[in-house]
Amino acid sequence: MSTPDLIVSSLAVHMGLHVLLMNAAAPLAAVQVRWLLGSVRIRGRGLALATLIQIALLWAWHAPSVLERALDSAFLHVIMQFSLFAAAAIFWFAVLSQRGADLWRAILALLLTSKLYCLLGVLLLFAPVSLYADVDLSHGHAARALDDQQTAGLLILLACPPTYVLVGIIVATKWVREIARPDYLGWAPEAKGPASYQGN
């Protein structure tokens, strides 16, 4: 396979496109759909399924042999980008669907996703050799390929905190406020006042 045949000439550019689609476009699309659909919600099992699908697709598409085929085929490349965007949009919609006491589910989904999403970035950034040696994005230069891979990993790690982690913190804050309400477990303090006082 020759380099000019590849759809994307840089792994960093490829990952940058993923970041834009999954961490920016998908959440914005989910917010818009959420606003349009109003009361439509994805419950706990749906959130779990959306989380697993997004993680599975991210890792499956970035297996070296699969990525090589995707970058060498315009059709597969479009399918890859669309599937990752769609999975991320559904995931974010499911996260936004959680309400009240169910917010812990969104927190768990965000934490799990951020761990495995960032793990891919860590592998790319700190691997001592190119993990995609068969994907000739560097015109045969091993040092350039490793630099490109490390840049791709850095992009992922830079995108993780302001999205999954930050949103997780915001949702966790809302959840803590929710469970701190007196009526969270069905308990509320009894009213005190002159009418409830009985003298001897």
N, C-alpha and C positions, 0 to 999 in steps of 0.2 A: 504494500500500500504506500503510495507516495503522498508527501505532505500536501501538495496542491489539491488532492482529492478530498481533504478533510473540510468539513463544514465550518469548523471553528479552528483558528490557527493558534490558540493559546488556551491552556487549561484555566488560567486566571480569568480570561474573558468568559469562558464557559461558566465558571463558578459565579462570576459577577452577575451573569444573566440569571442564574438560579436565585441568587440573593434578591435581586430586584423582583422577580416573579413571586417567590415564596415568602419573602419578608416585608415586601412593600405592596405590590399589586394585589396579592391574595388577601391580606388583611383589609385593605381598602375595599375590595370587591365584597368581602364578607360583611363589612359594615353597611355597604349600600344595599345588599340583598336583605340583610336583617331589617333595615329601615323600610324596605318595600314590602316584606312579608309580614312584618309586625309580630303577631303572636306565635308564628310557627317556631317550634323549638326542636332541637335534637337532644334527646335525653342521655342518660349515663352510658348505656350500651352503645348508642350511636357515637358518642364522643370517644369511647374506647376503640371502636372500630375505625373511626376516622384517624385517630392517633397512630394505630398500628399500620394502617394503609400508607399514611404519609411517610413513616419511618422506613417501612419495607420498600417502598418505591425509591426513596432517596438512596438507600444503600444498594438496592438491586441495579439501578441505572448506573451506579458508579463502580460496579465491579469492572475490572480492567477489560475483560473480553466484551462485555456488554457496551461499555463506553466507546470502545474502539469501533464497534459496528454502528453505534448511534452517530458518531462524529463523521463517519464515512458515508452516511445515507441521509439525504435531506428529509425524506419521509420519516425515518426513525427519529431523527433529531427533533422534528416538529412534534411527533408523538411523545417523546420524552419530556419536552418542555411543557406541552399542554397537560400531560398527566400529572406532572409535579405541581403545576399551578393549580389544577383542579383539586388535587388532593389537599393542598395547602389551604385553598379557599374553603373547602368543606370543613377542614380542621378548625380554622379560625371561626367559621360560622357556628360550629358546635361549641367552641369555647365561649363565644358570646351568648350562646343560648342558656348557659347555666345561670341560675338565679338563687338568691337567698342561701339557704343551708346547703345547696348543691354546689356552691362555688368551690368547695374543696376538690371536686372532680376536675374542674378547669385548672386548678393549681397543679394537681398531680400530672395531668396531661401536658402542661407546659413544662414542668420540670423534667419529665421523661423525654419529651421531644428535644429540649435544649441539651440534655446530656448526650444523647445519641447524635444530634446534629453537630454539636461542638466536637464530639469524638472524631467525626470525619475530618473536621478542620485540624485537630491535633495530629492525626495520622499523617495528613498531607504536609503539615508544617514541620514536624519533627522526624519524619522518616529519613534515614541517612541516604537512601537511594530513591530513584524515581519508581513509583508504584505503577506507572503507566508506560513502561519501557517500550511496549509494542505500539503505543499510540504516538507516532512520530510528529509531535507538535513543535519540535525544536530543530528541525532539519538535521537530525542526527547528533546534535551536541548534547552530551549527557549533563554537563554542568548547567547549561541553559535550561534543560528540561527540569532539573531539580529546583532551580530558582523559580521557574514558572509554577511548579507544584507547590512550593512553599508560599508563594504569593497567593495562590488559590486558597490554601489553608488559612492564611492570615485573613483573607476576605471573609471567610466563613466565621472565624472567631470574632472578628469585628462586628459582624452582623448579629451574632447571637445575643449579647447582653442587651442592646436597645430594643430587642423584639421579645423573644421568649422570656428572658429573665425579668426585664422591666415590666412587661405585662403581668407576669406571675406575681411580682411584688405588689402591683396595683390591685390585682384580684385578691391576693392574700389580705391586704389591708381592708378591702370591702368585706371579706369573709369574717375577719376578726370582729369588725363592727357588728356584723349580723349576729354572730353567736354571743356577743356581749349584751344583746338586747334582753331585757328581763323576761320577755315572753317567748324566748327561743325554745325553751323546753316546756312551754305551756304554763310557766309560773310567772306570776306578777304580784308585786307587793299589795297587800290589802290597803284600801283607802283609809286614811286616818283623818279625823276631823271632829268638830264639835258634835256632829250627829252620832258618831260612833262612841262617844264618851258616856259612860254610865257612872254616876256618882253613887256613893253609899247613902 
